[in-house]
Amino acid sequence: MNGMNITVSIINIQRKLLERTGRKTDVYYSEGQGALYVYMGEPLTVSNVIYAASEMELMMNVI
C-alpha cells in the first residue's frame, strides 16, 4: 500500500470524526504503527486520544 492511500484513509477518518463530534482533529501518524487522533489544539496525551487507528485499519480503510 502506498502512502497516498494511507493519507486518504487518515483524512476520511478525520472527516467522519468531524461529522460525529462537530470538532476538528489533529492526527499523529507513525509509519508501521498507525494514527492517533486528538481534538485540534489539544496535546497528545493518553487521556486526549479520541480515536486510534492501527496501520492495518488505515490500509483497509474500514471506518
PyMOL Python script that loads the backbone (N, CA, C, O; Angstrom):
from pymol import cmd

cmd.read_pdbstr("""\
ATOM      1  N   MET A   1       0.853  -1.187   0.000  1.00  0.00           N
ATOM      2  CA  MET A   1       0.000   0.000   0.000  1.00  0.00           C
ATOM      3  C   MET A   1       0.884   1.231   0.000  1.00  0.00           C
ATOM      4  O   MET A   1       1.864   1.304   0.742  1.00  0.00           O
ATOM      5  N   ASN A   2       0.544   2.171  -0.813  1.00  0.00           N
ATOM      6  CA  ASN A   2       1.371   3.363  -0.858  1.00  0.00           C
ATOM      7  C   ASN A   2       0.893   4.408   0.147  1.00  0.00           C
ATOM      8  O   ASN A   2      -0.212   4.326   0.683  1.00  0.00           O
ATOM      9  N   GLY A   3       1.758   5.389   0.382  1.00  0.00           N
ATOM     10  CA  GLY A   3       1.470   6.429   1.357  1.00  0.00           C
ATOM     11  C   GLY A   3       0.252   7.261   1.020  1.00  0.00           C
ATOM     12  O   GLY A   3      -0.425   7.762   1.918  1.00  0.00           O
ATOM     13  N   MET A   4      -0.038   7.418  -0.276  1.00  0.00           N
ATOM     14  CA  MET A   4      -1.194   8.220  -0.675  1.00  0.00           C
ATOM     15  C   MET A   4      -2.486   7.590  -0.172  1.00  0.00           C
ATOM     16  O   MET A   4      -3.379   8.305   0.282  1.00  0.00           O
ATOM     17  N   ASN A   5      -2.602   6.264  -0.243  1.00  0.00           N
ATOM     18  CA  ASN A   5      -3.815   5.602   0.225  1.00  0.00           C
ATOM     19  C   ASN A   5      -3.965   5.740   1.736  1.00  0.00           C
ATOM     20  O   ASN A   5      -5.077   5.923   2.232  1.00  0.00           O
ATOM     21  N   ILE A   6      -2.873   5.655   2.462  1.00  0.00           N
ATOM     22  CA  ILE A   6      -2.933   5.837   3.914  1.00  0.00           C
ATOM     23  C   ILE A   6      -3.337   7.266   4.235  1.00  0.00           C
ATOM     24  O   ILE A   6      -4.114   7.500   5.161  1.00  0.00           O
ATOM     25  N   THR A   7      -2.816   8.220   3.480  1.00  0.00           N
ATOM     26  CA  THR A   7      -3.192   9.617   3.684  1.00  0.00           C
ATOM     27  C   THR A   7      -4.688   9.803   3.470  1.00  0.00           C
ATOM     28  O   THR A   7      -5.346  10.488   4.254  1.00  0.00           O
ATOM     29  N   VAL A   8      -5.223   9.209   2.432  1.00  0.00           N
ATOM     30  CA  VAL A   8      -6.662   9.297   2.166  1.00  0.00           C
ATOM     31  C   VAL A   8      -7.449   8.682   3.318  1.00  0.00           C
ATOM     32  O   VAL A   8      -8.460   9.242   3.740  1.00  0.00           O
ATOM     33  N   SER A   9      -7.004   7.547   3.827  1.00  0.00           N
ATOM     34  CA  SER A   9      -7.678   6.906   4.957  1.00  0.00           C
ATOM     35  C   SER A   9      -7.658   7.797   6.194  1.00  0.00           C
ATOM     36  O   SER A   9      -8.666   7.920   6.888  1.00  0.00           O
ATOM     37  N   ILE A  10      -6.517   8.418   6.470  1.00  0.00           N
ATOM     38  CA  ILE A  10      -6.389   9.319   7.619  1.00  0.00           C
ATOM     39  C   ILE A  10      -7.378  10.471   7.479  1.00  0.00           C
ATOM     40  O   ILE A  10      -8.055  10.827   8.444  1.00  0.00           O
ATOM     41  N   ILE A  11      -7.465  11.055   6.288  1.00  0.00           N
ATOM     42  CA  ILE A  11      -8.380  12.174   6.056  1.00  0.00           C
ATOM     43  C   ILE A  11      -9.834  11.721   6.155  1.00  0.00           C
ATOM     44  O   ILE A  11     -10.669  12.449   6.692  1.00  0.00           O
ATOM     45  N   ASN A  12     -10.148  10.537   5.648  1.00  0.00           N
ATOM     46  CA  ASN A  12     -11.516  10.018   5.750  1.00  0.00           C
ATOM     47  C   ASN A  12     -11.934   9.842   7.203  1.00  0.00           C
ATOM     48  O   ASN A  12     -13.066  10.154   7.571  1.00  0.00           O
ATOM     49  N   ILE A  13     -11.018   9.341   8.027  1.00  0.00           N
ATOM     50  CA  ILE A  13     -11.334   9.180   9.449  1.00  0.00           C
ATOM     51  C   ILE A  13     -11.539  10.549  10.087  1.00  0.00           C
ATOM     52  O   ILE A  13     -12.458  10.728  10.885  1.00  0.00           O
ATOM     53  N   GLN A  14     -10.687  11.519   9.740  1.00  0.00           N
ATOM     54  CA  GLN A  14     -10.872  12.876  10.267  1.00  0.00           C
ATOM     55  C   GLN A  14     -12.243  13.421   9.894  1.00  0.00           C
ATOM     56  O   GLN A  14     -12.923  14.015  10.731  1.00  0.00           O
ATOM     57  N   ARG A  15     -12.650  13.227   8.662  1.00  0.00           N
ATOM     58  CA  ARG A  15     -13.949  13.709   8.192  1.00  0.00           C
ATOM     59  C   ARG A  15     -15.092  13.067   8.992  1.00  0.00           C
ATOM     60  O   ARG A  15     -16.035  13.746   9.400  1.00  0.00           O
ATOM     61  N   LYS A  16     -14.992  11.766   9.207  1.00  0.00           N
ATOM     62  CA  LYS A  16     -16.050  11.076   9.948  1.00  0.00           C
ATOM     63  C   LYS A  16     -16.084  11.511  11.410  1.00  0.00           C
ATOM     64  O   LYS A  16     -17.161  11.638  11.993  1.00  0.00           O
ATOM     65  N   LEU A  17     -14.922  11.739  12.003  1.00  0.00           N
ATOM     66  CA  LEU A  17     -14.897  12.233  13.383  1.00  0.00           C
ATOM     67  C   LEU A  17     -15.515  13.628  13.471  1.00  0.00           C
ATOM     68  O   LEU A  17     -16.231  13.928  14.427  1.00  0.00           O
ATOM     69  N   LEU A  18     -15.246  14.478  12.486  1.00  0.00           N
ATOM     70  CA  LEU A  18     -15.846  15.811  12.453  1.00  0.00           C
ATOM     71  C   LEU A  18     -17.365  15.711  12.342  1.00  0.00           C
ATOM     72  O   LEU A  18     -18.088  16.434  13.028  1.00  0.00           O
ATOM     73  N   GLU A  19     -17.848  14.821  11.482  1.00  0.00           N
ATOM     74  CA  GLU A  19     -19.295  14.633  11.330  1.00  0.00           C
ATOM     75  C   GLU A  19     -19.930  14.156  12.633  1.00  0.00           C
ATOM     76  O   GLU A  19     -21.030  14.584  12.982  1.00  0.00           O
ATOM     77  N   ARG A  20     -19.244  13.274  13.347  1.00  0.00           N
ATOM     78  CA  ARG A  20     -19.800  12.691  14.575  1.00  0.00           C
ATOM     79  C   ARG A  20     -19.696  13.619  15.783  1.00  0.00           C
ATOM     80  O   ARG A  20     -20.570  13.613  16.649  1.00  0.00           O
ATOM     81  N   THR A  21     -18.630  14.413  15.842  1.00  0.00           N
ATOM     82  CA  THR A  21     -18.390  15.217  17.044  1.00  0.00           C
ATOM     83  C   THR A  21     -18.584  16.714  16.835  1.00  0.00           C
ATOM     84  O   THR A  21     -18.794  17.451  17.798  1.00  0.00           O
ATOM     85  N   GLY A  22     -18.517  17.167  15.591  1.00  0.00           N
ATOM     86  CA  GLY A  22     -18.599  18.590  15.306  1.00  0.00           C
ATOM     87  C   GLY A  22     -17.311  19.339  15.609  1.00  0.00           C
ATOM     88  O   GLY A  22     -17.288  20.569  15.604  1.00  0.00           O
ATOM     89  N   ARG A  23     -16.237  18.597  15.875  1.00  0.00           N
ATOM     90  CA  ARG A  23     -14.942  19.213  16.200  1.00  0.00           C
ATOM     91  C   ARG A  23     -13.854  18.692  15.275  1.00  0.00           C
ATOM     92  O   ARG A  23     -13.856  17.520  14.899  1.00  0.00           O
ATOM     93  N   LYS A  24     -12.921  19.572  14.907  1.00  0.00           N
ATOM     94  CA  LYS A  24     -11.781  19.184  14.080  1.00  0.00           C
ATOM     95  C   LYS A  24     -10.758  18.442  14.934  1.00  0.00           C
ATOM     96  O   LYS A  24     -10.725  18.574  16.157  1.00  0.00           O
ATOM     97  N   THR A  25      -9.925  17.659  14.251  1.00  0.00           N
ATOM     98  CA  THR A  25      -8.929  16.860  14.958  1.00  0.00           C
ATOM     99  C   THR A  25      -7.532  17.087  14.389  1.00  0.00           C
ATOM    100  O   THR A  25      -7.366  17.480  13.234  1.00  0.00           O
ATOM    101  N   ASP A  26      -6.545  16.830  15.223  1.00  0.00           N
ATOM    102  CA  ASP A  26      -5.151  16.723  14.810  1.00  0.00           C
ATOM    103  C   ASP A  26      -4.816  15.242  14.776  1.00  0.00           C
ATOM    104  O   ASP A  26      -5.365  14.458  15.550  1.00  0.00           O
ATOM    105  N   VAL A  27      -3.918  14.860  13.882  1.00  0.00           N
ATOM    106  CA  VAL A  27      -3.538  13.452  13.731  1.00  0.00           C
ATOM    107  C   VAL A  27      -2.043  13.305  13.931  1.00  0.00           C
ATOM    108  O   VAL A  27      -1.246  14.093  13.422  1.00  0.00           O
ATOM    109  N   TYR A  28      -1.680  12.279  14.682  1.00  0.00           N
ATOM    110  CA  TYR A  28      -0.279  11.906  14.870  1.00  0.00           C
ATOM    111  C   TYR A  28      -0.112  10.520  14.262  1.00  0.00           C
ATOM    112  O   TYR A  28      -0.676   9.543  14.756  1.00  0.00           O
ATOM    113  N   TYR A  29       0.664  10.444  13.193  1.00  0.00           N
ATOM    114  CA  TYR A  29       0.847   9.190  12.461  1.00  0.00           C
ATOM    115  C   TYR A  29       2.272   8.691  12.619  1.00  0.00           C
ATOM    116  O   TYR A  29       3.229   9.462  12.557  1.00  0.00           O
ATOM    117  N   SER A  30       2.396   7.384  12.824  1.00  0.00           N
ATOM    118  CA  SER A  30       3.696   6.752  12.894  1.00  0.00           C
ATOM    119  C   SER A  30       3.681   5.552  11.936  1.00  0.00           C
ATOM    120  O   SER A  30       2.894   4.621  12.106  1.00  0.00           O
ATOM    121  N   GLU A  31       4.559   5.589  10.931  1.00  0.00           N
ATOM    122  CA  GLU A  31       4.593   4.525   9.937  1.00  0.00           C
ATOM    123  C   GLU A  31       4.800   3.169  10.610  1.00  0.00           C
ATOM    124  O   GLU A  31       5.694   2.990  11.437  1.00  0.00           O
ATOM    125  N   GLY A  32       3.948   2.227  10.228  1.00  0.00           N
ATOM    126  CA  GLY A  32       4.015   0.888  10.789  1.00  0.00           C
ATOM    127  C   GLY A  32       3.258   0.730  12.091  1.00  0.00           C
ATOM    128  O   GLY A  32       3.051  -0.391  12.555  1.00  0.00           O
ATOM    129  N   GLN A  33       2.843   1.838  12.688  1.00  0.00           N
ATOM    130  CA  GLN A  33       2.121   1.794  13.961  1.00  0.00           C
ATOM    131  C   GLN A  33       0.656   2.194  13.802  1.00  0.00           C
ATOM    132  O   GLN A  33      -0.237   1.501  14.291  1.00  0.00           O
ATOM    133  N   GLY A  34       0.411   3.311  13.120  1.00  0.00           N
ATOM    134  CA  GLY A  34      -0.953   3.781  12.937  1.00  0.00           C
ATOM    135  C   GLY A  34      -1.073   5.255  13.260  1.00  0.00           C
ATOM    136  O   GLY A  34      -0.090   5.995  13.225  1.00  0.00           O
ATOM    137  N   ALA A  35      -2.296   5.676  13.577  1.00  0.00           N
ATOM    138  CA  ALA A  35      -2.579   7.090  13.802  1.00  0.00           C
ATOM    139  C   ALA A  35      -3.385   7.292  15.077  1.00  0.00           C
ATOM    140  O   ALA A  35      -4.266   6.501  15.414  1.00  0.00           O
ATOM    141  N   LEU A  36      -3.057   8.375  15.775  1.00  0.00           N
ATOM    142  CA  LEU A  36      -3.800   8.782  16.968  1.00  0.00           C
ATOM    143  C   LEU A  36      -4.457  10.117  16.673  1.00  0.00           C
ATOM    144  O   LEU A  36      -3.830  11.009  16.101  1.00  0.00           O
ATOM    145  N   TYR A  37      -5.707  10.255  17.057  1.00  0.00           N
ATOM    146  CA  TYR A  37      -6.481  11.464  16.802  1.00  0.00           C
ATOM    147  C   TYR A  37      -6.815  12.144  18.125  1.00  0.00           C
ATOM    148  O   TYR A  37      -7.274  11.503  19.071  1.00  0.00           O
ATOM    149  N   VAL A  38      -6.580  13.438  18.173  1.00  0.00           N
ATOM    150  CA  VAL A  38      -6.957  14.265  19.333  1.00  0.00           C
ATOM    151  C   VAL A  38      -7.694  15.485  18.795  1.00  0.00           C
ATOM    152  O   VAL A  38      -7.531  15.850  17.630  1.00  0.00           O
ATOM    153  N   TYR A  39      -8.510  16.120  19.648  1.00  0.00           N
ATOM    154  CA  TYR A  39      -9.172  17.341  19.212  1.00  0.00           C
ATOM    155  C   TYR A  39      -8.135  18.406  18.903  1.00  0.00           C
ATOM    156  O   TYR A  39      -7.118  18.507  19.589  1.00  0.00           O
ATOM    157  N   MET A  40      -8.388  19.197  17.879  1.00  0.00           N
ATOM    158  CA  MET A  40      -7.452  20.210  17.410  1.00  0.00           C
ATOM    159  C   MET A  40      -7.001  21.105  18.559  1.00  0.00           C
ATOM    160  O   MET A  40      -7.813  21.621  19.325  1.00  0.00           O
ATOM    161  N   GLY A  41      -5.685  21.274  18.657  1.00  0.00           N
ATOM    162  CA  GLY A  41      -5.105  22.142  19.670  1.00  0.00           C
ATOM    163  C   GLY A  41      -4.834  21.467  21.006  1.00  0.00           C
ATOM    164  O   GLY A  41      -4.177  22.051  21.867  1.00  0.00           O
ATOM    165  N   GLU A  42      -5.326  20.256  21.192  1.00  0.00           N
ATOM    166  CA  GLU A  42      -5.097  19.525  22.441  1.00  0.00           C
ATOM    167  C   GLU A  42      -3.745  18.805  22.355  1.00  0.00           C
ATOM    168  O   GLU A  42      -3.350  18.352  21.281  1.00  0.00           O
ATOM    169  N   PRO A  43      -3.039  18.703  23.485  1.00  0.00           N
ATOM    170  CA  PRO A  43      -1.771  17.970  23.463  1.00  0.00           C
ATOM    171  C   PRO A  43      -1.998  16.468  23.302  1.00  0.00           C
ATOM    172  O   PRO A  43      -3.050  15.940  23.664  1.00  0.00           O
ATOM    173  N   LEU A  44      -1.005  15.805  22.759  1.00  0.00           N
ATOM    174  CA  LEU A  44      -1.084  14.357  22.596  1.00  0.00           C
ATOM    175  C   LEU A  44      -0.763  13.691  23.934  1.00  0.00           C
ATOM    176  O   LEU A  44       0.398  13.516  24.305  1.00  0.00           O
ATOM    177  N   THR A  45      -1.820  13.332  24.636  1.00  0.00           N
ATOM    178  CA  THR A  45      -1.704  12.567  25.874  1.00  0.00           C
ATOM    179  C   THR A  45      -2.684  11.407  25.778  1.00  0.00           C
ATOM    180  O   THR A  45      -3.617  11.440  24.975  1.00  0.00           O
ATOM    181  N   VAL A  46      -2.476  10.397  26.585  1.00  0.00           N
ATOM    182  CA  VAL A  46      -3.358   9.222  26.551  1.00  0.00           C
ATOM    183  C   VAL A  46      -4.811   9.638  26.773  1.00  0.00           C
ATOM    184  O   VAL A  46      -5.709   9.141  26.092  1.00  0.00           O
ATOM    185  N   SER A  47      -5.044  10.538  27.713  1.00  0.00           N
ATOM    186  CA  SER A  47      -6.422  10.922  28.029  1.00  0.00           C
ATOM    187  C   SER A  47      -7.068  11.777  26.940  1.00  0.00           C
ATOM    188  O   SER A  47      -8.293  11.902  26.910  1.00  0.00           O
ATOM    189  N   ASN A  48      -6.275  12.368  26.049  1.00  0.00           N
ATOM    190  CA  ASN A  48      -6.828  13.202  24.985  1.00  0.00           C
ATOM    191  C   ASN A  48      -7.076  12.455  23.677  1.00  0.00           C
ATOM    192  O   ASN A  48      -7.705  13.003  22.772  1.00  0.00           O
ATOM    193  N   VAL A  49      -6.602  11.229  23.559  1.00  0.00           N
ATOM    194  CA  VAL A  49      -6.801  10.466  22.322  1.00  0.00           C
ATOM    195  C   VAL A  49      -8.277  10.089  22.219  1.00  0.00           C
ATOM    196  O   VAL A  49      -8.823   9.416  23.093  1.00  0.00           O
ATOM    197  N   ILE A  50      -8.916  10.538  21.127  1.00  0.00           N
ATOM    198  CA  ILE A  50     -10.332  10.224  20.941  1.00  0.00           C
ATOM    199  C   ILE A  50     -10.536   9.050  19.993  1.00  0.00           C
ATOM    200  O   ILE A  50     -11.603   8.438  19.975  1.00  0.00           O
ATOM    201  N   TYR A  51      -9.499   8.735  19.200  1.00  0.00           N
ATOM    202  CA  TYR A  51      -9.582   7.598  18.289  1.00  0.00           C
ATOM    203  C   TYR A  51      -8.173   7.134  17.957  1.00  0.00           C
ATOM    204  O   TYR A  51      -7.270   7.949  17.765  1.00  0.00           O
ATOM    205  N   ALA A  52      -7.994   5.843  17.892  1.00  0.00           N
ATOM    206  CA  ALA A  52      -6.710   5.259  17.492  1.00  0.00           C
ATOM    207  C   ALA A  52      -6.969   4.297  16.338  1.00  0.00           C
ATOM    208  O   ALA A  52      -7.823   3.416  16.436  1.00  0.00           O
ATOM    209  N   ALA A  53      -6.231   4.469  15.251  1.00  0.00           N
ATOM    210  CA  ALA A  53      -6.372   3.603  14.084  1.00  0.00           C
ATOM    211  C   ALA A  53      -5.046   2.872  13.863  1.00  0.00           C
ATOM    212  O   ALA A  53      -3.996   3.499  13.728  1.00  0.00           O
ATOM    213  N   SER A  54      -5.109   1.563  13.830  1.00  0.00           N
ATOM    214  CA  SER A  54      -3.903   0.782  13.571  1.00  0.00           C
ATOM    215  C   SER A  54      -3.488   0.942  12.112  1.00  0.00           C
ATOM    216  O   SER A  54      -4.280   1.383  11.279  1.00  0.00           O
ATOM    217  N   GLU A  55      -2.251   0.584  11.810  1.00  0.00           N
ATOM    218  CA  GLU A  55      -1.768   0.626  10.433  1.00  0.00           C
ATOM    219  C   GLU A  55      -2.635  -0.262   9.554  1.00  0.00           C
ATOM    220  O   GLU A  55      -2.932   0.091   8.412  1.00  0.00           O
ATOM    221  N   MET A  56      -3.044  -1.414  10.081  1.00  0.00           N
ATOM    222  CA  MET A  56      -3.896  -2.327   9.314  1.00  0.00           C
ATOM    223  C   MET A  56      -5.245  -1.672   9.001  1.00  0.00           C
ATOM    224  O   MET A  56      -5.744  -1.786   7.881  1.00  0.00           O
ATOM    225  N   GLU A  57      -5.830  -0.994   9.976  1.00  0.00           N
ATOM    226  CA  GLU A  57      -7.098  -0.308   9.739  1.00  0.00           C
ATOM    227  C   GLU A  57      -6.946   0.760   8.666  1.00  0.00           C
ATOM    228  O   GLU A  57      -7.809   0.908   7.801  1.00  0.00           O
ATOM    229  N   LEU A  58      -5.836   1.511   8.724  1.00  0.00           N
ATOM    230  CA  LEU A  58      -5.613   2.541   7.710  1.00  0.00           C
ATOM    231  C   LEU A  58      -5.455   1.930   6.324  1.00  0.00           C
ATOM    232  O   LEU A  58      -5.921   2.495   5.335  1.00  0.00           O
ATOM    233  N   MET A  59      -4.800   0.782   6.252  1.00  0.00           N
ATOM    234  CA  MET A  59      -4.609   0.125   4.967  1.00  0.00           C
ATOM    235  C   MET A  59      -5.935  -0.423   4.416  1.00  0.00           C
ATOM    236  O   MET A  59      -6.147  -0.460   3.204  1.00  0.00           O
ATOM    237  N   MET A  60      -6.812  -0.844   5.317  1.00  0.00           N
ATOM    238  CA  MET A  60      -8.088  -1.427   4.903  1.00  0.00           C
ATOM    239  C   MET A  60      -9.174  -0.362   4.741  1.00  0.00           C
ATOM    240  O   MET A  60     -10.199  -0.601   4.103  1.00  0.00           O
ATOM    241  N   ASN A  61      -8.937   0.823   5.329  1.00  0.00           N
ATOM    242  CA  ASN A  61      -9.908   1.919   5.266  1.00  0.00           C
ATOM    243  C   ASN A  61     -11.289   1.426   5.695  1.00  0.00           C
ATOM    244  O   ASN A  61     -12.265   1.561   4.958  1.00  0.00           O
ATOM    245  N   VAL A  62     -11.356   0.850   6.907  1.00  0.00           N
ATOM    246  CA  VAL A  62     -12.589   0.195   7.347  1.00  0.00           C
ATOM    247  C   VAL A  62     -13.587   1.102   8.050  1.00  0.00           C
ATOM    248  O   VAL A  62     -14.751   0.731   8.206  1.00  0.00           O
ATOM    249  N   ILE A  63     -13.157   2.281   8.473  1.00  0.00           N
ATOM    250  CA  ILE A  63     -14.116   3.127   9.199  1.00  0.00           C
ATOM    251  C   ILE A  63     -15.117   3.751   8.242  1.00  0.00           C
ATOM    252  O   ILE A  63     -16.001   4.493   8.670  1.00  0.00           O
TER     253      ILE A  63
END
""", "prot")
cmd.dss("prot")
cmd.show_as("cartoon", "prot")
cmd.util.cbc("prot")
cmd.orient("prot")
